[in-house]
Amino acid sequence: MRLTTAGVAAKFNRPIVGRVGEEILVSPLDSVDPVRITGYKALVTADRAASDFVEEFQLPIVHSVRHFDHFRPNDVIVLNPGNGFIRTIFRPDSPNNALFITERCNSNCLMCSQPPKDVDDTQHYLDVNLQLIPFLPRSLEYLGITGGEPTLLGAGLLEVLKALKTSLPETNIHMLTNGRTFAQRAYTAVFAEAVPPRFSVGIPLYSDYAPDHDYIVQAKHAFDQTVLGIYELARFGVPVEIRVVLHRLTIPRLEALAEYIYRTFPFVPHVALMGLEPTGYAPRNWQDLWIDPLEYQDALQGAVDILYARGMNVSIYNLQLCLLPKRLWRFARRSISDWKNIFLPERQVCSVLERCGGFFQSAAKLHSPNIRAIQ
């Protein structure tokens, strides 16, 4: 599913956010009167605009747009000056909307699906998200917050959270973070004051053995900071989901990690055991990370049993039912966001297709050879 495109931007120098068909006109040039058009923030067109038209036109414009057919009425898009990049940032009919906060991160995970960039994008994303929030319907059931590492936005993240607290008091909001910043009690206290009522965070923990976790996230002392961060969040009443990505480096101690999670964090409301997404850094580290899910089913089943038997809420994300023993199917969730979720041709005749989570788009070629249709 396409969410981005680009063209040639003119007549604006800061990001513009608006609804397709409401604030932003998406139209061929021959339907536009450059003098009389009113009520729009900007024009987006696939046509190439002559310089005299651009000069005469009274609104910001992105012309010569490469891809056009994915724009839908009432989708919220952001137009970027300079490079003319256009991203769809909210889709009313999708359950998988999220605020993207920053491309920076203080970890550098071996399998990161969104490789960090060392750029100061604080003001850009703060501007975009504060413009977007008023467009989000009060009835919105779920919203994600992601990055990069959101806490690197500093005071800007608190500003975003306070805006959400006012605008979306009934929305379930889930923020992905490595949790390290929350080791600072003073920050966590201020953070907890800012969060909306139905708010939680998802924090990855990859081993019960600190050197293993630190190696996977490529950051010294990350394990200690993460563990302390989880405790500090709990101290201030912020719910924490623990996430474990399943690959060759996490499987050997998976059951020990499950035991550690129960004994150390019995208060967490959810633990997610997640299949590997083959994008970002993962393909370049494939030899070190890849293990066929069929090869780790004993460890996965053991970890689920440890957590479930102790009353913890546990789920399996991103794994196909044909690779799981049937007794684990009840823990499997349809977890892949709709815009990157696919099914392989051989699965179209599968009898449990409606229950299966399918594949990441990036897994079209990088997946287990043991995928099969269940009859």
C-alpha positions in Angstrom: 0.0 0.0 0.0 1.5 3.3 -1.0 1.6 6.1 1.6 4.3 8.4 0.0 5.0 10.2 -3.2 6.9 13.4 -4.2 6.7 16.3 -6.7 8.0 19.8 -7.1 7.2 22.2 -4.2 6.7 25.9 -4.6 5.4 28.9 -2.5 5.8 27.5 1.0 8.7 27.0 3.5 7.2 24.9 6.3 5.2 21.6 6.3 1.5 21.9 5.4 -0.9 19.4 6.9 -4.5 19.0 5.7 -7.3 16.7 4.6 -7.5 15.6 1.0 -10.4 17.4 -0.6 -11.0 19.7 2.3 -7.9 21.7 3.2 -5.7 20.3 0.3 -7.1 20.3 -3.2 -5.9 17.3 -5.3 -6.8 18.2 -8.9 -5.6 18.4 -12.5 -4.5 21.9 -13.4 -7.2 22.3 -16.1 -9.8 22.2 -13.4 -8.2 24.9 -11.3 -8.8 28.7 -11.5 -5.6 30.1 -10.0 -7.3 33.4 -9.3 -10.6 32.4 -7.7 -9.7 29.3 -5.8 -10.4 29.9 -2.1 -10.7 27.8 1.1 -7.7 25.5 0.5 -4.3 25.4 2.1 -2.5 24.0 -0.9 -2.8 22.3 -4.3 -1.4 18.9 -5.3 -1.4 18.0 -8.9 0.2 15.4 -11.2 0.5 18.0 -13.9 3.6 19.9 -14.6 3.0 23.5 -13.7 4.5 26.3 -15.8 6.5 29.0 -13.9 3.9 31.7 -14.8 1.1 29.6 -13.3 3.1 29.1 -10.1 3.7 32.8 -9.9 0.0 33.6 -10.5 -1.3 30.9 -8.2 -2.2 32.2 -4.7 -1.6 29.0 -2.8 1.3 26.7 -2.0 1.6 24.0 -4.7 3.2 20.6 -5.2 3.1 19.8 -8.9 4.5 17.0 -11.1 3.5 14.5 -8.4 4.8 11.0 -9.4 2.1 8.9 -7.9 -1.5 10.1 -7.5 -4.0 7.2 -7.3 -3.5 6.5 -3.5 -4.9 9.8 -2.4 -8.4 9.3 -0.8 -10.9 11.9 0.4 -10.4 12.8 4.1 -7.0 11.2 4.3 -4.6 13.6 6.1 -1.4 14.3 4.2 1.7 16.4 4.9 3.4 18.4 2.1 7.1 19.1 2.7 8.8 22.2 1.3 12.1 21.8 -0.6 11.9 18.2 -1.7 8.1 18.1 -2.4 7.8 14.9 -0.4 4.2 14.0 0.4 3.2 11.5 3.1 -0.2 10.2 4.1 -0.1 10.6 7.9 -3.7 9.7 8.9 -6.3 7.4 7.3 -9.8 7.5 8.8 -10.6 3.9 7.8 -7.4 2.3 9.1 -6.8 0.8 12.6 -3.1 1.4 12.3 -2.5 5.1 12.5 0.5 6.5 14.3 2.4 9.7 15.0 6.0 9.5 13.7 8.0 11.5 16.2 11.7 11.4 15.1 14.2 9.5 12.9 16.8 9.7 15.6 17.6 6.9 18.1 20.1 6.4 20.9 20.2 2.6 20.1 21.2 1.0 16.8 19.5 -2.4 16.9 20.9 -5.1 14.6 17.4 -5.8 13.2 16.0 -2.2 13.4 13.2 -1.8 10.8 13.5 2.0 10.8 17.3 2.6 10.8 18.0 5.9 12.7 19.4 9.0 11.1 21.7 11.5 12.8 19.6 14.6 12.0 18.0 17.3 14.0 14.4 16.7 13.0 12.9 17.9 16.3 11.2 21.0 15.0 10.0 19.4 11.8 8.1 16.5 13.4 6.9 18.6 16.3 5.4 21.0 13.7 3.8 18.2 11.7 2.3 16.4 14.7 0.9 19.5 16.3 -0.8 20.3 13.0 -2.1 16.8 12.7 -3.6 16.3 16.1 -6.6 18.7 15.6 -7.6 16.5 12.5 -7.8 13.3 14.6 -11.4 12.4 15.4 -12.3 12.3 19.1 -13.8 8.8 18.5 -10.5 7.4 17.3 -10.1 4.0 19.0 -6.3 3.5 18.7 -3.3 5.6 17.9 0.4 4.7 17.9 3.5 6.8 18.6 6.7 5.7 17.0 10.2 6.7 15.7 13.2 6.5 16.1 13.2 7.0 19.8 10.4 9.4 20.8 11.9 10.5 24.1 14.7 12.2 22.1 12.2 14.8 21.2 12.5 16.0 24.8 10.1 18.7 25.8 8.6 18.4 22.3 7.3 15.0 23.1 5.6 16.3 26.3 4.0 19.0 24.2 2.6 16.4 21.8 1.3 14.2 24.7 -0.4 17.2 26.3 -2.2 18.0 23.1 -3.3 14.4 22.8 -4.5 14.4 26.4 -6.8 17.3 25.6 -7.9 16.1 22.1 -8.2 12.3 22.6 -9.1 11.5 26.2 -10.8 8.2 25.2 -8.3 7.0 22.6 -5.9 4.0 23.4 -2.5 5.4 22.7 0.6 3.1 22.6 4.1 4.5 22.3 7.1 2.4 21.1 10.3 3.3 23.0 13.6 1.6 24.0 12.8 2.8 27.5 16.3 4.0 28.3 15.4 7.6 29.0 12.9 6.6 31.7 15.8 5.5 33.9 15.9 9.3 34.7 13.3 9.6 37.5 12.8 13.4 37.1 12.0 13.0 33.4 9.7 10.1 34.0 7.7 12.0 36.6 7.1 14.9 34.2 6.3 12.4 31.4 3.7 10.6 33.5 2.0 13.9 34.2 1.7 14.6 30.5 0.4 11.3 29.2 -3.3 10.9 28.1 -5.6 8.7 30.3 -5.4 5.5 28.1 -1.7 5.5 27.5 0.9 2.7 27.5 4.4 2.1 26.2 6.0 -0.9 24.4 9.6 -1.5 25.4 11.9 -4.2 23.9 13.9 -6.5 26.1 16.0 -9.1 24.3 17.7 -11.1 27.0 17.9 -11.7 30.7 21.7 -11.4 30.3 22.9 -7.8 30.0 25.7 -8.3 27.5 23.4 -10.0 25.0 20.8 -7.3 25.2 23.5 -4.6 24.8 25.0 -6.3 21.8 21.7 -6.6 20.0 20.8 -3.0 20.6 24.4 -1.9 20.0 24.5 0.4 23.1 26.5 0.1 26.3 24.5 -0.1 29.5 21.2 -0.3 27.6 20.0 -3.3 29.6 20.5 -1.6 32.9 18.8 1.6 31.7 15.9 -0.3 30.2 15.3 -2.3 33.3 15.4 0.8 35.5 13.2 2.6 33.0 10.5 0.0 33.3 10.6 0.3 37.0 10.4 4.0 37.0 7.4 4.0 34.6 5.7 1.5 36.9 6.5 3.8 39.9 4.5 6.6 38.2 1.7 4.3 37.0 2.5 4.1 33.3 1.6 0.7 31.8 4.5 -1.1 30.1 4.3 -3.8 27.4 7.5 -5.8 27.0 8.4 -6.8 23.5 10.8 -9.6 22.4 11.9 -10.0 18.7 12.5 -13.6 17.9 15.8 -14.3 16.0 18.9 -16.4 16.3 20.4 -14.2 19.0 17.3 -14.1 21.3 16.1 -17.7 21.0 18.8 -19.5 23.0 17.8 -17.6 26.2 14.1 -17.1 25.4 12.7 -19.3 28.2 15.2 -17.8 30.7 14.0 -14.4 29.6 10.4 -15.4 30.1 11.2 -16.5 33.6 13.1 -13.3 34.2 10.2 -11.1 33.0 7.8 -12.8 35.3 10.1 -12.6 38.4 11.3 -9.1 37.6 8.3 -7.4 36.1 5.2 -9.3 37.2 3.2 -6.0 37.0 3.5 -5.6 33.2 0.1 -6.0 31.5 1.3 -7.7 28.3 4.3 -9.5 26.8 4.6 -9.7 23.0 6.9 -12.4 21.3 7.5 -11.1 17.8 8.6 -12.6 14.5 11.4 -10.8 12.7 10.6 -8.1 10.1 13.0 -8.5 7.2 13.6 -4.8 6.4 15.9 -2.0 7.6 19.0 -3.4 9.1 17.7 -7.0 9.3 18.6 -8.1 5.7 22.3 -7.0 6.0 22.5 -9.0 9.3 20.5 -11.9 8.0 23.1 -14.6 8.5 23.4 -13.6 12.2 19.7 -13.2 12.8 17.7 -15.6 10.7 16.3 -18.8 12.1 13.4 -20.6 10.6 10.4 -20.3 13.1 9.9 -24.1 12.8 13.3 -24.5 14.5 12.4 -22.5 17.6 8.9 -23.8 18.3 10.0 -25.7 21.5 11.6 -22.5 22.9 8.6 -20.4 21.9 6.2 -22.8 23.4 8.2 -23.0 26.6 8.3 -19.2 26.9 4.6 -18.9 26.4 3.9 -21.7 28.9 6.1 -20.0 31.5 4.3 -16.6 31.2 0.8 -17.9 30.7 0.9 -20.4 33.6 1.8 -17.5 35.9 -1.2 -15.5 34.7 0.6 -13.1 32.4 -1.0 -11.8 29.2 1.2 -13.1 26.3 0.8 -12.8 22.5 2.7 -14.0 19.5 3.1 -11.4 16.7 4.1 -11.6 13.1 4.2 -15.4 12.8 2.1 -17.4 10.4 -0.2 -20.1 11.8 1.3 -22.8 9.5 4.6 -22.4 11.4 3.1 -22.6 14.9 1.9 -25.7 16.7 -1.9 -25.6 17.0 -1.8 -25.2 20.7 -0.2 -21.8 20.2 -2.7 -20.5 17.7 -4.8 -18.9 20.4 -1.9 -16.6 21.3 -1.2 -15.5 17.7 -2.5 -12.1 16.7 -3.1 -10.3 13.4 -0.4 -7.7 14.3 1.1 -6.4 11.0 -0.1 -2.9 10.1 -2.5 -3.0 7.1 -0.3 -0.8 4.9 2.5 -3.4 4.9 0.5 -6.6 5.3 0.5 -9.2 2.5 -0.4 -12.8 1.9 1.6 -15.1 -0.4 -0.2 -16.6 -3.5 0.1 -20.1 -2.1 -1.8 -19.0 1.1 -4.8 -17.6 -0.7 -6.5 -21.1 -0.5 -5.6 -21.6 3.1 -8.5 -22.6 5.3 -7.3 -20.4 8.3 -6.5 -17.4 6.2 -8.9 -15.1 8.1 -7.2 -16.0 11.4 -3.6 -15.7 10.2 -1.6 -12.5 10.5 0.1 -12.9 7.1 3.4 -11.4 6.2 5.3 -8.2 6.1 5.5 -6.8 2.6 9.3 -7.0 3.0 9.0 -10.8 3.6 7.7 -11.6 0.1 11.1 -13.2 -0.6 12.7 -13.5 2.8 10.5 -16.0 4.6 10.5 -19.6 5.8 10.5 -22.2 3.1 8.0 -24.2 5.2 5.1 -21.9 4.5 2.1 -23.9 3.4 -1.7 -23.7 3.0 -3.6 -25.4 5.7 -6.5 -27.5 4.3 
